[in-house]
């Protein structure tokens, strides 16, 4: 059979299965039965993207099946055959949705199935920064399980996000591959139709970050091809359905690399039977560049391990976490005072004889990273110091939480057995500091302290005074005290019309880019994503509008956005890419705003989930009354200052409220004199409906109730 014949055979087979599944479901449940995937604002995303129609009930599905069939023309033309591959994607989405009618069918350890919107949003930052350089989709069953596991580990060590479908999941587990969202190796399921859940991720990326209009399928295909760096590896024998699935991937712009002979299509479908060359061939096919820094440690170091959690049953050593003192410090030094690559451990290591037979090694820990360079500035110390959190979490078998003198580190038994010791923390920090900050760091040395008396004395006499000095300097940094703001264009790889304006009191909406970060990035990469915007005279100080900011936004958004205000959510609010940590929206009856964080899964008092709220404001569009932002902004005196500021906040999820309470209370106290304002803010443990929220606000005398109407 020709390639087109194979594709059509698979597409027709899936169409038949889809039609049968829909018919059986309607007979069993009736046409009014709701159809939905969990935790998404986009109904059945692929059908919604292709047609603009939201599927809500079983009764809506027969029309979708008709659309599926219409894409299968059986013409001997590759372009038409690729459309038939898209028909297979539509069919797979319907079949999988039917499986969800009785609840989540992915309840065992074989896969996670549908990937919710919040997870996709959380992946936005590492994708645009290159921490996730690409997306690998693996399906089938390999003839050589050992080499399959090696391929997956290679992708993992290179930081790729890897999705798996089929028997290769078990093969990888048997080969010792660590799996799960924490490790960026995600098993979707055994059935080939579960591959649709990664197609759904790509399509929703276009909806979330690209603001592509539903119904404009060609625009979605262009977006996935140009902006979603994915490819497909197939293993083992290929039947017609797998070929049809591959055709759908190619239509999305994802090349397919098989380990068996296939009819090759240059740049789109190819054979690579040698598993030792699979990774290289795949990366080249998608033009994915991997920056590799070789670090002399006995475990892997990659961004794929960033989410790893070290549980008590796997823990060998622990530092901090309210059990011991643990702090970390990056300080600038003179070039003459730093010996490059000098790593010193002062005190016992985790393999010291005194710990023989101990269940868990617990030590105090102090980490001092001294950096020197001709272009280094004191303001950059905190920027480099915050990166310790990421660098430590890149280590396979390590978990790092917190920063400064509330750091908490755990190491696994497996890492210890592989030979990981405290000096290797120094090796990782040295290598990453020299690599990522090479423009300002010419020398770096690391000293690690574990003697209790050293950690305590240095913490009191050196570390805390430096923290205090920095805090004083940071508190003095206000929007009024600087002459320039910075643009941040990192997210334009996904959201072409979005431009962040970063100020001392308004960090990037992703929560990852502060004004100092932007300043440092400009030094590191003079032509990069962070460029200065000289303020000049304000057009409107209350709204936070500057002519220079408008010009920068208009220029960098290619005219898509002409003007923004920095302190208002009602008049020309700043755009969002989609990877924001929180979203605020007006609750008119409370004369204030609610704030929902990405991790909160329930419905908010305005009747929408985070995902539903977020679906209205991502992709670089301005949505008056709604605004994406970072957690840090909640304690900023500039938070929607044009509408009355922080005292407009009436509801937040409890986890978020507890997290920001200290900063929020301090800022509101300084602005209004109100003590413990966070106690006046409702949360879901108190009320989640409009009436209950209002009752609580009235009982607390919440200031928003007495303010001028917000709208």
C-alpha positions as CSV (number, residue, x, y, z in Angstrom):
1,X,0.0,0.0,0.0
2,X,1.1,3.6,-0.7
3,X,1.6,6.0,2.2
4,X,-1.7,7.8,1.3
5,X,-3.5,4.5,1.3
6,X,-2.1,3.6,4.7
7,X,-3.2,7.0,6.1
8,X,-6.7,6.6,4.7
9,X,-7.1,3.1,5.9
10,X,-6.2,4.2,9.5
11,X,-8.4,7.3,9.3
12,X,-11.4,5.3,8.1
13,X,-10.9,2.7,10.8
14,X,-10.8,5.4,13.5
15,X,-13.9,7.1,12.0
16,X,-15.8,3.8,12.2
17,X,-14.7,3.3,15.9
18,X,-15.7,6.9,16.7
19,X,-19.1,6.7,15.1
20,X,-19.8,3.4,17.0
21,X,-18.5,4.9,20.3
22,X,-20.8,7.9,20.0
23,X,-23.8,5.9,19.0
24,X,-23.3,3.5,22.0
25,X,-22.8,6.4,24.4
26,X,-26.0,8.2,23.3
27,X,-27.9,4.9,23.7
28,X,-26.5,4.4,27.2
29,X,-26.6,7.9,28.6
30,X,-28.9,9.9,26.3
31,X,-28.1,13.0,24.2
32,X,-28.1,15.4,27.1
33,X,-25.2,13.8,29.0
34,X,-22.5,16.4,29.5
35,X,-19.2,15.7,27.7
36,X,-16.0,17.4,29.2
37,X,-12.4,16.9,29.9
38,X,-11.3,17.9,33.5
39,X,-10.0,21.3,34.3
40,X,-10.1,23.0,30.9
41,X,-11.9,26.1,29.6
42,X,-11.8,24.8,26.1
43,X,-14.3,21.9,26.0
44,X,-13.0,19.5,23.5
45,X,-10.0,21.6,22.4
46,X,-9.2,20.2,19.0
47,X,-12.8,20.3,17.7
48,X,-13.2,23.8,19.3
49,X,-10.0,25.0,17.6
50,X,-10.9,23.5,14.2
51,X,-14.6,24.6,14.1
52,X,-15.1,27.2,16.8
53,X,-17.9,25.0,18.2
54,X,-17.8,24.0,21.9
55,X,-19.0,20.4,22.4
56,X,-21.0,20.3,25.6
57,X,-23.2,17.2,25.4
58,X,-23.3,13.8,23.7
59,X,-26.0,15.2,21.4
60,X,-23.3,17.6,19.9
61,X,-21.0,14.7,18.9
62,X,-22.7,13.3,15.8
63,X,-22.1,16.6,14.0
64,X,-18.4,16.4,15.1
65,X,-18.3,12.9,13.6
66,X,-19.6,14.3,10.3
67,X,-16.8,16.9,10.3
68,X,-14.3,14.1,11.0
69,X,-15.6,12.1,8.0
70,X,-15.6,15.1,5.7
71,X,-11.8,15.4,6.2
72,X,-11.3,11.9,4.7
73,X,-11.5,12.4,0.9
74,X,-9.5,9.2,0.0
75,X,-7.8,11.3,-2.8
76,X,-4.4,10.2,-3.8
77,X,-2.8,13.5,-2.6
78,X,-0.5,13.8,0.4
79,X,-2.0,17.1,1.5
80,X,-5.5,15.6,1.5
81,X,-4.1,12.5,3.3
82,X,-2.6,14.7,6.0
83,X,-6.1,16.2,6.5
84,X,-7.3,12.6,7.1
85,X,-4.6,12.5,9.8
86,X,-6.3,15.4,11.4
87,X,-9.6,13.5,11.1
88,X,-7.9,10.8,13.2
89,X,-7.1,13.4,15.8
90,X,-10.7,14.5,15.9
91,X,-11.8,10.9,16.3
92,X,-9.3,10.2,19.0
93,X,-10.5,13.2,20.9
94,X,-14.1,12.1,20.8
95,X,-13.2,8.5,21.7
96,X,-11.2,9.6,24.7
97,X,-13.9,12.1,25.8
98,X,-16.4,9.3,25.8
99,X,-14.1,7.3,28.1
100,X,-14.3,10.2,30.6
101,X,-18.1,10.0,30.8
102,X,-18.0,7.9,34.0
103,X,-15.1,9.8,35.5
104,X,-11.3,9.7,35.0
105,X,-10.4,6.5,33.2
106,X,-6.7,7.0,34.0
107,X,-6.7,6.0,37.6
108,X,-3.9,3.4,37.6
109,X,-0.2,4.0,37.1
110,X,-0.3,3.4,33.3
111,X,-0.8,7.1,32.4
112,X,-2.3,10.4,33.3
113,X,-4.5,10.9,30.2
114,X,-5.8,14.5,29.7
115,X,-3.3,17.3,30.7
116,X,-5.2,20.1,32.5
117,X,-4.9,23.8,31.5
118,X,-3.0,24.9,34.6
119,X,-0.2,22.4,33.9
120,X,0.1,23.8,30.3
121,X,0.3,27.3,31.7
122,X,2.9,26.3,34.2
123,X,5.1,25.0,31.4
124,X,5.0,28.3,29.6
125,X,8.0,29.9,31.4
126,X,10.4,27.0,31.0
127,X,9.4,26.6,27.3
128,X,10.1,30.2,26.5
129,X,13.3,30.4,28.5
130,X,14.6,27.2,26.9
131,X,14.7,25.2,30.1
132,X,12.4,22.9,28.1
133,X,14.1,23.1,24.7
134,X,11.6,20.7,23.0
135,X,8.8,18.2,23.3
136,X,9.3,14.5,22.4
137,X,6.3,12.2,21.8
138,X,7.1,8.5,21.9
139,X,4.7,5.7,21.1
140,X,4.7,2.0,20.4
141,X,6.7,-0.9,21.7
142,X,10.5,-1.2,21.1
143,X,12.2,-4.3,20.1
144,X,15.1,-3.2,22.3
145,X,13.8,-2.1,25.7
146,X,17.2,-1.1,27.0
147,X,17.9,1.3,24.2
148,X,14.4,2.7,24.5
149,X,15.1,3.5,28.1
150,X,18.4,5.1,27.1
151,X,16.6,7.3,24.6
152,X,14.1,8.5,27.2
153,X,16.9,9.2,29.7
154,X,18.8,11.2,27.1
155,X,15.8,13.4,26.4
156,X,15.3,13.8,30.2
157,X,18.9,14.8,30.8
158,X,18.7,17.3,27.9
159,X,15.6,18.9,29.6
160,X,13.0,17.9,27.0
161,X,9.4,17.3,27.9
162,X,8.6,13.7,27.0
163,X,5.2,12.2,26.5
164,X,4.8,8.4,26.1
165,X,2.1,6.2,24.7
166,X,1.9,2.4,24.6
167,X,4.0,-0.5,25.9
168,X,7.1,1.6,25.9
169,X,5.8,3.0,29.2
170,X,6.4,-0.3,31.0
171,X,9.7,-0.7,29.0
172,X,11.0,2.6,30.3
173,X,9.9,1.9,33.9
174,X,11.8,-1.4,33.7
175,X,14.8,0.5,32.4
176,X,14.9,2.7,35.5
177,X,13.4,5.8,34.0
178,X,11.9,8.2,36.5
179,X,8.4,9.3,35.4
180,X,5.7,11.8,36.2
181,X,5.1,15.5,35.8
182,X,7.9,16.1,38.4
183,X,10.4,14.5,36.0
184,X,9.0,15.8,32.7
185,X,8.5,12.3,31.5
186,X,4.7,11.9,31.2
187,X,3.0,8.6,30.5
188,X,-0.3,9.3,28.7
189,X,-1.7,5.9,28.4
190,X,-1.6,2.5,26.6
191,X,-4.2,3.0,23.9
192,X,-3.0,4.8,20.8
193,X,-5.9,7.2,21.1
194,X,-4.3,8.6,24.2
195,X,-1.7,10.3,22.0
196,X,-4.5,12.9,21.4
197,X,-3.7,14.4,24.8
198,X,-0.4,15.7,23.7
199,X,-2.0,17.0,20.5
200,X,-4.4,18.8,22.8
201,X,-1.5,20.3,24.6
202,X,-0.2,21.8,21.4
203,X,-3.6,23.1,20.3
204,X,-4.3,24.6,23.7
205,X,-0.9,26.3,23.7
206,X,-2.2,28.2,20.6
207,X,-5.4,29.1,22.4
208,X,-3.7,30.0,25.7
209,X,-0.6,31.8,24.5
210,X,-1.3,32.6,20.9
211,X,-4.9,33.8,21.2
212,X,-5.6,32.1,17.9
213,X,-9.3,32.5,17.0
214,X,-11.2,29.3,17.2
215,X,-12.4,28.1,13.8
216,X,-9.3,29.2,12.0
217,X,-7.6,25.8,11.6
218,X,-4.9,27.0,9.2
219,X,-3.7,29.5,11.8
220,X,-3.5,26.8,14.5
221,X,-1.5,24.6,12.2
222,X,0.9,27.5,11.4
223,X,1.2,28.2,15.2
224,X,2.0,24.6,16.2
225,X,4.5,24.2,13.4
226,X,6.4,27.5,14.1
227,X,6.1,27.8,17.9
228,X,5.6,24.3,19.4
229,X,9.0,22.5,19.1
230,X,7.7,18.9,19.1
231,X,8.5,15.7,17.2
232,X,7.3,12.1,17.3
233,X,9.3,8.9,17.7
234,X,7.6,5.6,16.9
235,X,8.9,2.2,18.0
236,X,8.1,-1.2,16.6
237,X,5.7,-2.3,13.9
238,X,3.5,0.4,12.5
239,X,-0.2,-0.3,11.5
240,X,-2.6,1.9,9.6
241,X,-3.9,3.7,12.7
242,X,-0.4,4.6,13.8
243,X,0.4,5.9,10.3
244,X,-2.7,8.0,10.4
245,X,-1.8,9.4,13.8
246,X,1.6,10.2,12.3
247,X,0.0,12.0,9.5
248,X,-1.9,14.1,12.0
249,X,1.4,15.0,13.7
250,X,3.0,16.0,10.4
251,X,0.0,18.2,9.6
252,X,0.7,20.0,13.0
253,X,4.3,20.5,11.8
254,X,5.8,17.7,14.0
255,X,8.3,15.4,12.1
256,X,7.9,11.7,12.7
257,X,11.0,9.5,13.1
258,X,10.3,5.7,13.0
259,X,12.7,2.9,13.9
260,X,11.3,0.7,11.0
261,X,11.2,1.3,7.3
262,X,8.6,3.9,6.3
263,X,7.9,5.7,3.0
264,X,10.1,8.8,3.7
265,X,8.9,12.4,3.3
266,X,11.9,14.7,3.6
267,X,11.7,16.7,6.8
268,X,8.4,15.1,7.8
269,X,8.6,11.3,7.9
270,X,11.9,9.4,8.1
271,X,13.5,6.2,9.3
272,X,16.2,5.9,11.9
273,X,16.7,2.3,12.8
274,X,19.8,2.9,14.9
275,X,18.6,3.8,18.4
276,X,21.9,5.3,19.2
277,X,21.2,8.0,16.6
278,X,17.4,8.5,17.4
279,X,18.0,11.4,19.7
280,X,20.4,13.2,17.3
281,X,18.2,12.6,14.3
282,X,15.1,13.8,16.1
283,X,16.6,17.0,17.5
284,X,18.0,17.9,14.0
285,X,14.7,17.2,12.4
286,X,13.1,19.9,14.6
287,X,16.2,22.1,14.7
288,X,16.4,21.9,18.5
289,X,19.7,23.1,19.9
290,X,20.8,21.7,23.2
291,X,23.2,23.7,25.4
292,X,25.1,21.1,27.4
293,X,27.3,22.0,30.4
294,X,29.3,19.0,31.6
295,X,29.4,19.0,35.3
296,X,31.6,16.6,37.3
297,X,29.0,15.0,39.5
298,X,27.8,11.4,39.8
299,X,24.2,12.1,39.0
300,X,22.3,13.8,36.2
301,X,21.9,17.6,36.2
302,X,19.0,18.8,34.1
303,X,15.9,21.0,34.2
304,X,13.8,17.9,33.8
305,X,14.5,17.1,37.5
306,X,13.4,20.5,38.7
307,X,10.0,19.3,40.0
308,X,11.4,16.2,41.8
309,X,10.1,15.8,45.4
310,X,12.2,13.9,47.9
311,X,9.9,12.0,50.3
312,X,10.8,10.7,53.7
313,X,11.1,7.1,52.6
314,X,13.7,8.0,49.9
315,X,15.5,10.6,51.9
316,X,19.2,10.2,53.0
317,X,20.1,13.7,54.2
318,X,18.2,16.9,55.1
319,X,19.3,20.5,55.8
320,X,17.0,23.2,57.1
321,X,13.2,22.6,57.1
322,X,12.9,23.8,60.7
323,X,15.1,21.0,61.9
324,X,18.5,22.7,61.4
325,X,19.8,26.1,60.3
326,X,20.2,26.4,56.6
327,X,21.1,29.5,54.6
328,X,22.7,30.5,51.3
329,X,24.4,33.6,50.1
330,X,25.9,35.0,46.9
331,X,28.3,37.9,47.4
332,X,30.4,39.9,45.1
333,X,34.2,40.0,45.7
334,X,37.3,41.4,44.2
335,X,38.9,39.4,41.4
336,X,42.1,39.1,43.4
337,X,40.2,37.5,46.4
338,X,38.5,34.7,44.5
339,X,40.2,31.5,43.4
340,X,38.2,30.2,40.4
341,X,36.7,26.8,40.9
342,X,37.8,26.5,44.5
343,X,35.2,24.4,46.4
344,X,35.6,23.9,50.1
345,X,33.6,21.9,52.7
346,X,34.2,23.1,56.2
347,X,32.8,20.5,58.6
348,X,31.5,16.9,58.3
349,X,30.2,15.6,55.0
350,X,27.2,13.3,54.8
351,X,29.4,10.2,54.6
352,X,31.2,11.1,57.9
353,X,31.7,8.1,60.2
354,X,29.5,9.7,62.9
355,X,26.4,9.1,60.8
356,X,26.9,5.3,60.4
357,X,23.6,3.6,61.1
358,X,21.6,6.9,61.3
359,X,18.3,6.8,59.4
360,X,18.5,10.3,58.1
361,X,21.6,12.6,58.2
362,X,20.6,16.0,59.4
363,X,23.1,18.9,59.4
364,X,23.1,22.7,59.5
365,X,24.2,24.1,56.2
366,X,25.7,27.4,55.1
367,X,26.5,28.0,51.4
368,X,28.6,31.0,50.4
369,X,29.1,31.6,46.6
370,X,31.7,34.3,46.0
371,X,31.7,35.7,42.5
372,X,33.9,38.3,40.8
373,X,34.0,39.9,37.4
374,X,34.8,43.2,35.7
375,X,31.1,43.6,34.8
376,X,29.7,42.3,38.0
377,X,27.5,44.7,40.0
378,X,26.3,44.4,43.7
379,X,22.7,44.6,42.6
380,X,23.2,41.3,40.7
381,X,23.9,39.4,43.9
382,X,20.3,38.7,44.6
383,X,19.6,37.7,41.0
384,X,22.3,35.1,41.1
385,X,21.3,34.0,44.6
386,X,17.7,33.3,43.5
387,X,19.1,31.0,40.8
388,X,20.6,28.7,43.5
389,X,17.0,27.3,44.0
390,X,16.8,26.3,40.3
391,X,20.4,25.0,40.0
392,X,20.0,22.8,43.1
393,X,16.7,21.4,41.8
394,X,18.3,20.5,38.5
395,X,20.2,17.8,40.5
396,X,18.8,14.3,40.2
397,X,18.0,13.2,43.7
398,X,17.9,16.7,45.3
399,X,15.1,18.9,46.4
400,X,15.5,22.6,47.2
401,X,12.7,24.8,48.8
402,X,12.9,28.4,49.9
403,X,15.8,30.8,49.8
404,X,18.1,33.0,51.9
405,X,18.0,31.7,55.6
406,X,14.8,29.6,55.1
407,X,16.3,27.2,52.6
408,X,15.4,23.5,52.9
409,X,17.4,20.8,51.1
410,X,16.9,17.1,50.9
411,X,19.0,14.4,49.2
412,X,17.9,10.9,48.3
413,X,19.5,7.6,49.2
414,X,19.9,6.9,45.5
415,X,22.0,10.0,45.0
416,X,24.2,9.2,48.0
417,X,24.7,5.6,46.7
418,X,25.8,7.0,43.4
419,X,28.4,9.0,45.2
420,X,26.8,12.4,45.6
421,X,28.5,14.5,48.4
422,X,28.4,18.0,49.6
423,X,31.3,19.1,47.4
424,X,29.1,18.2,44.4
425,X,26.7,21.0,45.4
426,X,29.6,23.3,45.0
427,X,30.4,21.7,41.6
428,X,26.9,22.3,40.4
429,X,26.7,25.9,41.6
430,X,30.1,26.7,40.2
431,X,29.4,25.3,36.8
432,X,26.0,26.9,36.5
433,X,27.1,30.3,37.7
434,X,30.0,30.4,35.3
435,X,27.9,29.1,32.4
436,X,24.7,31.2,32.8
437,X,26.3,34.4,34.0
438,X,29.5,34.3,32.0
439,X,29.2,37.9,31.0
440,X,29.5,39.1,34.6
441,X,31.1,36.2,36.4
442,X,34.8,35.7,35.6
443,X,35.6,33.8,38.8
444,X,33.6,31.8,41.3
445,X,34.4,29.9,44.4
446,X,32.1,28.0,46.8
447,X,32.4,27.4,50.5
448,X,30.0,25.0,52.3
449,X,29.8,25.1,56.1
450,X,28.3,22.3,58.2
451,X,29.8,22.8,61.7
452,X,26.9,24.1,63.8
453,X,29.0,26.9,65.4
454,X,30.2,28.1,62.0
455,X,26.8,28.1,60.5
456,X,25.3,30.0,63.5
457,X,28.1,32.5,63.8
458,X,28.3,33.4,60.1
459,X,24.6,33.5,59.9
460,X,24.3,36.1,62.6
461,X,27.5,38.1,61.9
462,X,27.7,38.1,58.1
463,X,24.6,36.7,56.4
464,X,21.7,38.5,58.2
465,X,23.4,41.9,58.0
466,X,23.8,41.5,54.3
467,X,20.2,40.4,53.9
468,X,19.1,43.5,55.9
469,X,21.2,45.8,53.8
470,X,19.7,44.4,50.6
471,X,16.2,44.7,52.0
472,X,16.8,48.3,52.8
473,X,18.1,48.9,49.3
474,X,15.2,47.0,47.7
475,X,12.6,48.9,49.7
476,X,14.1,52.1,48.4
477,X,13.6,50.9,44.8
478,X,10.2,52.3,43.7
479,X,8.8,53.1,40.3
480,X,9.4,56.8,41.1
481,X,13.1,56.2,42.2
482,X,14.3,54.9,38.8
483,X,14.7,56.6,35.5
484,X,13.8,53.6,33.3
485,X,11.6,50.5,33.2
486,X,12.3,47.3,31.1
487,X,10.5,45.4,28.5
488,X,10.4,41.7,28.7
489,X,9.8,39.8,25.4
490,X,10.6,36.3,26.5
491,X,7.1,35.1,26.0
492,X,6.8,36.4,22.5
493,X,8.0,33.0,21.2
494,X,4.5,31.8,22.3
495,X,2.5,35.1,22.5
496,X,3.7,37.3,19.7
497,X,1.7,40.4,20.6
498,X,2.4,40.3,24.4
499,X,4.9,42.8,25.9
500,X,5.6,42.9,29.7
501,X,6.7,46.2,31.2
502,X,8.8,45.4,34.3
503,X,9.1,48.0,37.0
504,X,10.6,47.9,40.5
505,X,7.0,47.6,42.0
506,X,5.6,45.5,39.2
507,X,7.5,42.3,38.3
508,X,6.7,40.2,35.3
509,X,3.4,38.5,35.4
510,X,5.0,35.1,35.3
511,X,6.5,35.9,38.7
512,X,10.0,35.1,37.5
513,X,11.4,38.4,36.2
514,X,12.0,41.3,38.6
515,X,13.3,44.8,37.7
516,X,16.7,43.7,38.9
517,X,16.5,40.5,36.8
518,X,15.6,42.5,33.8
519,X,18.5,44.9,34.5
520,X,20.9,42.0,34.9
521,X,19.6,40.3,31.7
522,X,20.3,43.5,29.8
523,X,23.9,43.4,31.0
524,X,24.2,39.7,30.1
525,X,22.5,40.0,26.7
526,X,22.6,43.6,25.4
527,X,20.3,42.8,22.5
528,X,18.1,40.3,24.4
529,X,14.5,40.3,25.6
530,X,14.9,43.0,28.3
531,X,15.5,46.5,27.0
532,X,15.3,49.7,28.9
533,X,12.4,52.1,28.5
534,X,13.4,55.6,29.6
535,X,10.4,56.9,31.5
536,X,10.2,60.6,30.8
537,X,7.2,62.6,31.9
538,X,4.0,60.6,32.8
539,X,0.9,61.2,30.8
540,X,-1.2,60.1,33.8
541,X,0.5,59.2,37.0
542,X,-2.6,57.7,38.6
543,X,-3.2,55.3,35.8
544,X,0.5,54.7,35.3
545,X,0.7,55.7,31.7
546,X,3.9,57.0,29.9
547,X,4.4,57.9,26.3
548,X,7.6,56.0,26.2
549,X,5.9,52.8,27.5
550,X,3.1,53.2,24.9
551,X,5.8,53.5,22.2
552,X,7.7,50.5,23.4
553,X,4.6,48.3,23.6
554,X,3.3,49.4,20.2
555,X,6.7,48.8,18.6
556,X,7.4,45.4,20.2
557,X,3.8,44.1,19.7
558,X,4.0,45.1,16.0
559,X,1.1,47.5,16.5
560,X,-1.2,44.9,18.1
561,X,-1.3,46.9,21.3
562,X,-1.0,50.7,21.1
563,X,-1.1,51.8,24.8
564,X,-1.1,50.3,28.3
565,X,-1.5,51.5,31.8
566,X,0.5,49.9,34.6
567,X,-1.7,50.7,37.6
568,X,-5.2,50.0,36.2
569,X,-7.2,46.9,35.4
570,X,-10.0,48.8,33.8
571,X,-8.4,51.2,31.4
572,X,-5.9,49.6,28.9
573,X,-4.5,47.0,31.3
574,X,-1.2,45.3,30.5
575,X,-1.5,42.2,28.3
576,X,-0.8,38.7,29.5
577,X,0.9,35.8,27.7
578,X,-0.9,33.0,29.6
579,X,1.7,31.8,32.0
580,X,0.7,34.2,34.8
581,X,0.7,32.9,38.4
582,X,-2.6,34.6,39.3
583,X,-5.5,36.4,37.7
584,X,-7.7,39.1,39.2
585,X,-11.2,39.9,38.1
586,X,-13.9,42.3,39.2
587,X,-16.6,41.1,41.6
588,X,-19.1,44.0,41.1
589,X,-21.5,43.1,43.9
590,X,-18.6,43.3,46.4
591,X,-17.2,46.5,44.8
592,X,-13.8,44.8,44.6
593,X,-11.8,42.1,43.0
594,X,-11.1,38.4,43.5
595,X,-7.7,36.9,42.9
596,X,-7.3,33.2,41.9
597,X,-4.0,31.4,41.7
598,X,-3.2,28.8,39.1
599,X,-3.1,26.0,41.7
600,X,-6.7,26.6,42.8
601,X,-9.0,24.1,41.0
602,X,-12.5,25.0,42.3
603,X,-15.0,27.6,41.0
604,X,-14.4,31.2,42.3
605,X,-17.1,33.5,43.7
606,X,-17.6,35.0,40.2
607,X,-18.7,31.6,39.0
608,X,-15.6,30.8,37.0
609,X,-12.5,28.6,37.6
610,X,-9.0,29.9,37.2
611,X,-8.9,28.3,33.7
612,X,-12.2,30.0,32.6
613,X,-11.0,33.4,33.9
614,X,-7.6,32.9,32.3
615,X,-9.1,32.0,28.9
616,X,-10.4,35.5,28.6
617,X,-7.1,37.3,29.2
618,X,-4.1,35.4,27.8
619,X,-2.4,35.5,24.4
620,X,-1.5,39.2,24.4
621,X,-5.0,40.7,24.5
622,X,-6.3,43.5,26.7
623,X,-9.3,42.5,28.8
624,X,-10.6,45.4,30.9
625,X,-11.6,44.1,34.3
626,X,-9.3,41.1,34.3
627,X,-5.5,41.0,34.6
628,X,-2.9,38.2,34.9
629,X,-0.1,38.9,37.3
630,X,2.5,37.4,39.6
631,X,2.0,36.6,43.3
632,X,4.5,39.3,44.3
633,X,2.3,42.0,42.9
634,X,-0.3,41.3,45.5
635,X,1.8,43.1,48.1
636,X,2.8,46.0,45.8
637,X,1.5,49.5,46.5
638,X,1.0,49.9,42.8
639,X,-1.5,47.0,42.5
640,X,-4.5,48.4,40.6
641,X,-3.7,51.7,42.3
642,X,-5.9,53.6,39.8
643,X,-9.0,51.7,41.2
644,X,-8.2,52.1,44.8
645,X,-5.4,49.6,45.3
646,X,-4.9,46.6,47.6
647,X,-8.0,47.3,49.7
648,X,-10.2,46.3,46.7
649,X,-9.1,42.7,47.2
650,X,-12.1,40.8,48.7
651,X,-11.4,37.1,48.1
652,X,-8.5,34.8,47.5
653,X,-7.9,31.1,47.9
654,X,-6.6,30.4,51.4
655,X,-3.2,29.0,50.3
656,X,-2.6,32.2,48.3
657,X,-3.8,34.5,51.1
658,X,-1.5,32.8,53.6
659,X,1.4,33.0,51.2
660,X,1.1,36.8,50.6
661,X,-0.4,37.9,54.0
662,X,2.8,39.3,55.5
663,X,3.6,41.5,52.5
664,X,0.0,42.4,51.9
665,X,-0.6,43.4,55.5
666,X,2.6,45.6,55.6
667,X,1.7,47.4,52.4
668,X,-1.9,48.1,53.4
669,X,-0.8,49.3,56.8
670,X,1.6,51.8,55.3
671,X,-1.1,52.9,52.8
672,X,-4.2,53.1,54.9
673,X,-3.3,52.4,58.5
674,X,-5.4,49.2,58.5
675,X,-4.0,46.4,60.6
676,X,-4.0,42.7,59.5
677,X,-5.9,43.4,56.3
678,X,-5.6,39.8,55.1
679,X,-8.0,38.8,57.9
680,X,-10.6,40.9,56.1
681,X,-10.2,39.0,52.8
682,X,-12.5,36.1,52.3
683,X,-11.3,32.6,51.2
684,X,-12.9,29.4,50.1
685,X,-12.9,28.0,53.7
686,X,-15.2,30.8,54.7
687,X,-17.4,31.3,51.6
688,X,-17.2,30.5,47.9
689,X,-20.6,32.0,46.8
690,X,-21.5,35.7,46.3
691,X,-23.9,35.9,49.2
692,X,-21.5,34.2,51.6
693,X,-18.6,36.5,50.6
694,X,-20.7,39.6,51.0
695,X,-21.9,38.5,54.4
696,X,-18.3,37.9,55.5
697,X,-17.1,41.3,54.1
698,X,-19.9,43.1,55.9
699,X,-19.1,41.3,59.2
700,X,-15.4,42.5,58.9
701,X,-16.2,46.0,57.8
702,X,-14.2,45.5,54.6
703,X,-13.1,48.9,53.2
704,X,-14.1,48.0,49.6
705,X,-17.8,48.2,50.6
706,X,-17.4,51.9,51.4
707,X,-15.3,52.9,48.4
708,X,-16.5,54.6,45.2
709,X,-18.1,52.2,42.8
710,X,-15.4,50.2,41.0
711,X,-17.4,50.3,37.7
